[in-house]
Amino acid sequence: MADWAVGDLALCVRSIWASRPGDTVPRSGQVGLVERVTQGANHRGLVLREFQTSNKFGWAAFAFVKITPGTEIEGVEAENRIRENA
């Protein structure tokens, strides 16, 4: 389990969302910046800058992996990778 913190980059690895009107749903392979980490009864949540949700808990953290800028990720095209000096 990742030790999430504000400012981390989160790669969606499981697109499992039931969305509500107004939600911007993360899809597998997309990356978001963690703005807030929440704790629910059963698991952690991530509030991500790029993906809006009406759920104050945010998105389920277990559907994301923490990544480091510049890291090569299998299945993600080079032009979509985040670079430190971008």
C-alpha positions in Angstrom: 0.0 0.0 0.0 1.4 3.4 -1.0 2.1 6.0 1.6 0.2 8.8 -0.2 1.0 12.5 0.3 -0.1 15.8 -1.2 1.9 16.5 -4.3 2.3 12.8 -5.3 1.5 11.7 -8.8 -1.1 8.9 -9.1 -1.4 6.6 -12.1 -4.9 5.1 -12.5 -4.5 1.3 -12.9 -8.1 0.3 -12.4 -11.0 2.2 -14.0 -13.8 1.1 -11.7 -15.8 4.2 -11.3 -19.5 4.8 -11.1 -19.7 8.4 -12.0 -22.1 11.1 -11.2 -23.0 14.2 -13.3 -20.2 16.6 -13.1 -17.5 14.0 -12.3 -14.3 13.9 -14.4 -13.5 10.2 -14.2 -10.0 8.9 -14.3 -9.3 6.2 -16.8 -6.6 3.5 -16.7 -3.3 5.1 -17.8 -4.2 8.6 -16.8 -2.2 10.5 -14.1 -3.4 13.0 -11.5 -1.8 15.2 -8.9 -2.8 14.4 -5.3 -4.3 17.5 -3.6 -5.6 15.7 -0.5 -5.5 12.3 1.1 -8.6 11.1 2.9 -9.3 8.1 5.1 -12.6 6.2 4.9 -13.9 3.3 7.0 -12.4 0.7 4.6 -9.7 2.4 2.6 -7.9 5.7 1.7 -9.2 8.1 -0.9 -7.3 10.6 -3.2 -8.6 14.0 -4.2 -6.9 14.6 -7.5 -6.6 18.0 -9.3 -7.3 16.7 -12.7 -10.3 14.6 -11.8 -13.3 16.2 -10.1 -15.8 14.3 -8.1 -18.8 15.1 -6.0 -17.7 12.5 -3.5 -15.8 14.3 -0.6 -13.8 11.1 0.0 -12.3 11.4 -3.5 -11.2 8.4 -5.6 -10.3 5.0 -4.1 -6.5 5.0 -3.6 -6.3 1.2 -4.3 -7.1 2.0 -8.0 -3.8 4.1 -8.3 -0.1 3.5 -8.0 2.4 6.2 -7.0 4.8 7.2 -9.8 8.0 9.3 -10.0 8.4 11.9 -12.8 10.4 10.5 -15.8 9.7 6.9 -14.9 9.0 4.6 -17.8 5.7 2.8 -17.3 4.9 -0.3 -19.4 1.9 0.4 -21.7 2.2 4.2 -21.6 3.5 5.9 -24.7 6.7 8.0 -24.4 4.9 11.2 -25.4 2.5 10.8 -22.5 5.1 10.3 -19.8 5.6 13.1 -17.3 9.1 14.5 -17.3 10.8 16.3 -14.4 11.9 19.2 -16.7 8.6 19.5 -18.6 
